[in-house]
């Protein structure tokens, strides 16, 4: 329901307009009355009308002055100037103040009704446009974290970005000039079921350090890529990074009771540099203490090259410190460990699919089972298995259906339900798409 404010010092004029409105637009408008400019301004602030009929000549604050005041507070309202005098100067000023129409008393019922039809349609169109814009903004707000996660994964997985990766960076307004990676390593337990909340927490804090992109929780760690502020020196900016990382650790401890081990890579240029900074940050995180201070890879390297022997370090770390290749070897080991963990995740997912393919199974359910977000799981599943989740599930179901048909103990309808389909017609279409023939033709092929 839209609200109309009728402003006129003559009650009879307001009542006449209200009678026309209620007769022609039953239940579509809430009608408000103001007998002078001051009351009109008060009601406008309180009720925020969509349409204002404003009389020009009133005692106290005049109509044009009241219109100007209300317009400054309600820029989207529709204003109609009403006067008993057909003065061109009024019309000119009314237009300059944003009035949609200018009518002269006494206006006919047809004129009032036609005007309100037009204004109502304008309001409807604007409402639809706002709804569409809000829906678009909502979709974009949902896509932005996905795009951040995708860009993070691309920077983590390889030293070069393809065209898709560069488009993500441009869309996210994240220049790939100079920056570094921060890795937050989580304890082995305590975070399950909180992955989304953790991502939102990291993402919100990263927004205060923009530009930054954040990954989802992958293999017990999350990654933040930060771009160096062009106007600051490297030393000053790195100090800001240290403070930011410490704040990240405190926030996670306070909100989730999870002590982090935070590693920070070196400041590097371009996508290739960010990729190297990520692995440096992973390595540095292995030397950090849970809940302790963030560890910088650059400081770690300096210490290790001299007399550094970190507590709780990997067994080979101290012995390898004197070897110039110790960092490369450690990073390679981390890569191999990640490969093994990914293979384990895919194996676990395939076993879950094999056990539940007869149910109404979704990608989200499988991703939740292996504790990954659906977007990342979909990507690595296709990379490792060579086909999408739905293609894998479909091939599994149709394979089972073929086996049942060959056994000959069940009807085609029973087989449809046994392999996870609820609609025999849909099952027949899928079967034919995969095998090239219908289930009945497959059953009768050897008869």
Number of C-alpha atoms within 10 A of each C-alpha: 8 15 16 24 24 27 28 26 18 13 14 10 16 21 15 11 19 20 13 16 21 14 11 15 13 10 11 13 17 16 18 18 19 21 17 23 28 18 15 26 21 13 17 23 13 9 12 19 21 21 23 25 24 27 29 24 18 17 13 10 17 16 26 21 14 21 27 17 17 22 20 10 13 16 10 14 20 21 26 23 23 26 20 13 12 13 10 9 8 17 18 12 12 23 15 10 17 17 23 16 16 18 20 14 12 10 13 12 15 10 11 15 17 12 15 17 14 11 19 18 11 13 18 13 12 13 12 12 12 12 12 12 12 12 12 12 12 12 11 13 11 11 12 16 19 18 22 24 24 23 25 27 20 20 23 22 14 14 14 17 19 9 9 12 19 18 14 20 20 12 13 17 13 19 17 19 14 17 23 27 32 30 28 26 24 22 14 9 8 12 18 11 10 12 18 15 13 18 18 14 16 22 20 12 16 19 12 10 17 14 17 24 28 28 25 28 23 18 15 16 18 21 27 24 28 23 24 25 15 10 7 10 10 13 9 10 17 18 11 13 19 17 13 17 22 17 13 19 22 18 17 18 14 10 11 15 12 19 21 26 25 33 28 32 29 22 21 20 18 16 23 16 22 30 26 23 27 26 28 28 27 29 26 25 27 17 23 23 18 18 17 14 16 29 24 23 24 16 14 18 16 11 14 20 16 10 11 13 16 15 10 11 13 12 8 10 19 18 12 16 19 13 13 10 10 18 18 13 14 19 16 13 13 15 15 12 12 14 12 11 13 18 16 13 21 19 15 15 22 18 13 15 21 13 10 15 20 18 14 10 14 14 19 14 15 23 20 16 14 17 20 20 21 16 16 18 24 19 15 16 22 15 11 12 14 11 14 17 21 13 13 16 22 18 16 15 24 22 16 17 23 17 12 20 19 14 10 11 10 13 11 19 15 14 23 25 16 18 21 20 21 15 11 15 12 12 24 18 14 20 23 17 11 14 14 12 16 17 23 13 11 17 17 11 9 7 5
